[in-house]
Amino acid sequence: MAIAIDAMGGDHAPAEIVRGALAAARHLTGTLTLTGESERLREELRRLHASDSLIAVEHASQLVTMDESPGAAVRHKPDSSIAVAMRLVAEGRAEAVVTAGNSGAAMAEAVTKLGTASGTERPAIASIMPSLGGRVILLDVGANVDCKPRHLLDFARMGSVYAHRVLGIERPRVGLLSIGEEAAKGNDVTKAAYPLLAESGLNFVGNIEGRDAFAGAVDVAVCDGFVGNVGLKLGEGLADVFSHVLREELSRGLAARFGAWVARGALRRFGKRLDYAEYGGALLLGVRGICVIAHGRSNARAIAKAIRLAHESAAHGVVEGLEDSLASTSPTPVALGREG
């Protein structure tokens, strides 16, 4: 399996991207290709004493910054590192893309070069987050600020296939994020989407409130990109505050420090469950190819996890499953069958 990695995207590119790619290459079969300024990337590889057999390099002469307009990036930077990575997939030279760069540009390049899956109008960004039940998929987390009811149905289908194929959940529970559990609550879009989801054949459990998404009540939480992105950033901020306050309190006095030492194993596991790096990145669903969008501040460990997510998604046939599910009026056993 071949995976293209945008080595110039992210706050810590290219050093952390290259380190993460090397870490992933030691545990995955297939070819990893870094796209970006070739001389700079080869220098990073030499510095890390990396073998040429582990990592390939594809030159890209341009870079898309985090604050650039996605449309302008597609029009004016055809040889950017993210454009070259997408081109490798479009040409059949890679099966997946990983980027920690400009997420809007990544989505625009994916739609332009790979195309959208049959049966869907809009892709969605799906993020895996911790919950009391293990993990929950939240989508959309930023691709579509304004949605129609039909789009939320598509997101629910895509999230259900993702949960089944990658997380191995036999019949994922799907919930619609709203301001109350009753079907009559919500805005015009969620109220119109409710009957579509109820009649979809999905394992739809109804409306859920924000707290329910993390309480283990569902496996897939569906919302528009505005709500999802705000929820994602609120969750990240709350996790950071919680961890900071916990460290602060555990450093107060001898008894607290001794207690922290006794519970150090549990505290490490706690921190790991809340660490965004453990989840790698968000999968862009609804395009004809695997595209993982990692956090802009990703370190090497997060990049390695994102590459593993891309590998698993491709191996389990997520794109094929989405095409089957979206092309039908209801999810069939064939559409939701897990491969690999």
Residue pairs with C-beta under 8 A, 6 or more apart in sequence:
1 28
1 29
1 30
1 31
1 95
1 96
1 311
1 314
1 315
2 30
2 31
2 32
2 33
2 88
2 93
2 94
2 95
2 96
3 30
3 31
3 32
3 33
3 94
3 95
3 96
3 97
3 98
3 307
3 310
3 311
3 314
4 33
4 35
4 58
4 84
4 85
4 86
4 88
4 89
4 93
4 94
4 96
4 97
4 98
5 17
5 21
5 32
5 33
5 34
5 35
5 85
5 97
5 98
5 99
5 303
5 307
6 17
6 35
6 36
6 81
6 82
6 85
6 97
6 98
6 99
6 100
6 101
6 106
7 13
7 14
7 17
7 18
7 21
7 34
7 35
7 36
7 41
7 81
8 14
8 17
8 35
8 36
8 37
8 60
8 63
8 80
8 81
8 101
9 17
9 64
9 81
9 82
9 99
9 100
9 101
9 102
9 106
10 16
10 17
10 99
10 100
10 101
10 294
10 296
10 297
10 298
10 303
11 66
11 100
11 296
11 297
11 298
12 297
12 298
12 299
13 36
13 100
13 101
14 34
14 36
14 37
14 40
14 41
14 44
15 44
16 298
16 299
16 300
16 303
17 34
17 100
17 298
17 300
17 303
18 34
18 41
18 44
18 45
18 48
18 50
18 55
19 48
19 300
19 303
20 298
20 299
20 300
20 301
20 302
20 303
20 304
20 306
20 307
21 32
21 34
21 55
21 303
21 304
21 307
22 45
22 48
22 50
22 54
22 55
23 300
23 301
23 303
23 304
24 32
24 303
24 304
24 307
24 308
24 311
25 32
25 54
25 55
26 54
27 308
28 307
28 308
28 311
30 311
31 56
31 94
32 54
32 55
32 56
32 307
33 55
33 56
33 57
33 58
33 85
33 88
33 93
33 94
34 41
34 55
34 56
34 57
34 58
35 57
35 58
35 59
35 60
35 81
35 82
35 84
35 85
35 88
36 57
36 59
36 60
36 63
36 81
37 59
37 60
37 61
37 63
37 81
38 57
38 58
38 59
41 57
42 57
45 52
45 55
45 57
58 84
58 85
58 88
59 84
60 79
60 80
60 81
60 83
60 84
60 85
61 79
62 77
62 78
62 79
62 80
62 81
62 83
63 77
63 80
63 81
64 73
64 77
64 80
64 81
64 82
64 83
64 101
64 102
64 105
65 102
66 101
66 102
66 296
68 102
68 105
69 104
70 102
70 104
70 105
70 107
70 108
71 108
73 80
73 82
73 83
73 102
73 105
73 108
73 109
74 83
74 105
74 108
74 109
74 112
77 83
80 105
81 101
82 97
82 99
82 101
82 102
82 105
82 106
82 109
83 109
83 113
85 94
85 97
85 98
85 99
86 97
86 109
86 110
86 112
86 113
86 114
86 289
86 291
87 113
88 94
88 97
89 95
89 96
89 97
89 113
89 114
89 289
89 290
89 291
90 113
90 114
90 289
95 289
95 290
95 314
96 289
96 290
96 291
96 292
96 310
96 311
96 313
96 314
97 106
97 110
97 289
97 290
97 291
97 292
97 310
98 281
98 292
98 294
98 303
98 306
98 307
98 310
99 106
99 291
99 292
99 293
99 294
100 281
100 293
100 294
100 295
100 296
100 298
100 302
100 303
100 306
101 296
103 125
103 142
103 293
103 296
106 284
106 291
106 293
107 123
107 125
107 143
107 284
107 291
107 293
110 123
110 284
110 287
110 289
110 291
111 123
111 287
114 287
114 288
114 289
114 291
115 287
115 288
116 122
116 123
116 286
116 287
116 288
117 123
117 286
117 287
117 288
117 319
117 322
117 323
117 326
118 323
118 326
118 327
119 154
119 323
119 326
119 327
120 154
120 158
120 286
120 322
120 326
121 150
121 151
121 154
122 143
122 144
122 147
122 151
122 154
122 286
123 143
123 284
123 285
123 286
123 287
124 139
124 140
124 143
124 144
124 151
124 154
124 155
124 158
124 159
124 225
124 284
124 285
124 286
125 139
125 140
125 141
125 142
125 143
125 225
125 228
125 282
125 283
125 284
125 285
125 293
126 137
126 138
126 139
126 140
126 141
126 158
126 159
126 162
126 282
126 283
126 284
126 285
127 137
127 138
127 139
127 141
127 228
127 232
127 279
127 282
128 135
128 136
128 137
128 138
128 167
128 279
128 280
128 282
129 135
129 136
129 137
129 138
129 213
129 214
129 232
129 235
129 279
130 136
130 214
130 273
130 274
130 279
131 213
131 214
131 215
131 216
132 214
132 215
132 216
133 215
133 216
133 217
133 219
134 216
135 167
135 219
135 279
136 213
136 214
136 216
136 218
136 219
136 220
136 221
137 159
137 162
137 163
137 167
137 172
137 219
137 220
137 221
138 213
138 221
138 223
138 228
138 231
138 232
139 155
139 158
139 159
139 220
139 221
139 222
139 223
139 228
139 285
140 147
140 155
140 223
140 224
140 225
140 228
141 225
141 228
141 229
141 231
141 232
141 282
142 225
142 228
142 229
142 232
143 225
143 284
144 151
144 224
144 225
145 224
145 225
145 226
146 224
146 226
147 155
147 189
147 224
147 225
148 189
149 189
149 192
149 193
149 196
150 196
151 224
152 176
152 189
152 190
152 193
152 196
152 197
152 222
152 223
152 224
153 193
153 196
153 197
153 200
154 286
154 326
155 222
155 285
156 174
156 176
156 197
156 200
156 202
156 204
156 220
156 222
157 200
157 202
157 322
157 325
157 326
157 331
158 285
158 286
158 322
158 325
158 326
159 172
159 174
159 220
159 222
159 285
160 172
160 174
160 202
160 203
160 220
160 325
160 331
160 336
161 318
161 321
161 322
161 325
161 331
161 335
161 336
162 220
162 283
162 285
162 313
162 318
162 322
163 169
163 172
163 219
163 220
164 170
164 171
164 172
164 321
164 336
164 338
165 313
165 316
165 317
165 318
165 321
165 336
165 338
165 339
166 309
166 312
166 313
166 316
166 318
167 219
168 338
169 219
171 203
172 202
172 203
172 219
172 220
173 203
173 205
173 217
173 218
173 219
173 220
174 197
174 202
174 203
174 204
174 205
174 218
174 219
174 220
174 222
175 204
175 205
175 206
175 207
175 208
175 212
175 213
175 217
175 218
175 220
175 221
175 222
176 186
176 190
176 193
176 194
176 197
176 204
176 206
176 207
176 208
176 222
176 223
177 190
177 207
177 208
177 209
177 210
177 213
177 221
177 222
177 223
177 227
177 228
177 231
178 185
178 186
178 190
178 207
178 208
178 209
179 185
179 186
179 209
180 186
180 207
180 209
181 206
181 207
181 208
181 209
182 207
183 191
183 194
183 195
183 198
183 206
183 207
184 191
185 191
185 207
186 194
186 207
189 224
190 207
194 206
194 207
197 204
197 222
198 204
198 206
200 330
200 331
201 329
201 330
201 331
202 330
202 331
205 217
205 218
208 217
208 218
208 221
210 231
212 218
213 221
213 231
214 235
223 231
236 276
239 274
239 276
242 274
243 271
243 274
246 267
249 256
250 256
250 257
250 259
250 260
250 267
251 257
251 260
260 267
272 278
276 295
276 302
277 295
277 298
277 299
277 301
277 302
277 305
278 305
279 305
279 309
280 292
280 294
280 302
280 304
280 305
280 306
280 307
280 308
280 309
281 292
281 293
281 294
281 295
281 298
281 302
281 305
281 306
281 309
282 292
282 293
282 294
283 290
283 291
283 292
283 293
283 309
283 313
283 318
284 291
284 292
284 293
285 318
285 322
286 322
286 326
287 319
288 319
288 323
289 319
290 310
290 313
290 314
290 318
290 319
292 306
292 307
292 309
292 310
292 313
294 302
294 303
294 306
295 302
298 306
315 339
315 340
316 338
316 339
316 340
317 339
317 340
320 339
321 335
321 336
321 337
324 332
324 334
324 335
325 331
325 332
325 335
325 336
328 335
